[in-house]
Amino acid sequence: MQQIGRLLLITGLLLAGIGLLLSLGIGTKWIGRLPGDIRFEKGDVRFFLPITTCLLASLLLSAILWLFRR
């Protein structure tokens, strides 16, 4: 039960840190603008599909969770 509590605490701190960085504007220039992210704008129609950003976030979260399970 202590491991779950520790994992939740660390996850919460990481999310709070990421939220702080994003609220300060750090990382907002490249998040969603990576090569491979699809952006289509024509007139009033806007379509955005952040494929590369989602893959990068998934890789990062998988690596973090893999480290905690060891």
C-alpha angles and dihedrals in degrees: 000000000000091000092056091050092049092048092050092048094050092044090051092050091049092050091048090051092049090048091051092050092049093047089053089053097250110144097009092110096064105024105104093008100081122127107274096035109122118225124174124179125172121156109311094344119097125178123181127179113174099199098156094042091052092048091049092049091048092050092049094048092046091052092049093049091046089055092051093049092055 
